[in-house]
Amino acid sequence: MPPVSGDSGSASFTFSSFQFGISLGQVSWTLASPDVLRVSYDPFDMATVFNYHVCAHSFPNPCESGWVKVWTTDQNVQLATDIIFDFDAGSTYINDTSVGLIFQ
């Protein structure tokens, strides 16, 4: 992902060096309704890391740089998605109707 830069009028900023990671646990399949298949991964672990650099435009023009890391902290998060399969049309129709993170 390329760096993202901008200016708010009072400060300029750059976000860069984006890193994304996910780990999918055991998959399970359940029938949520007659037409909807729910696919779940339990546990679901994720981490996002990026660098920031922000500078104020007012005197003395201080700047700050660092790293931001966002991640799941335990094994109690599940990723679930609901998928509709329609075999009645001339060709198979697949529609992902929702995706959610479930914190248990």
C-alpha positions, 0 to 999 in steps of 0.5 A: 500500500502506498504512503498516504499524505495530507494537510489539515491546515494546522498540521501535515501528516504522512502514514506509511509502511503499512503491514497487515497480517491475519491468521485464520483458525479452524473453519466451521460451516453452519446453515444459518437459514435455508438459503444462507451458509455461515462460514466461521473461523475461530479463532481469528487473529489480526494485526495492522502496523503503520508508521506516522509522521505529523508536523504542526504548522504553528511555531515552533513547528513540532514534529512527531513520528512513530508506529501504530499497531492494532491487533487482537489480544486473545483467542476470543475473536471469531470471523463469520460471513454469511453466503447465499448460494442460488442454484436456481438461476441459469448460472450459480449465483453467490452473494456474500451478505455480511462479514462480522467479527464476533468478540466472545 
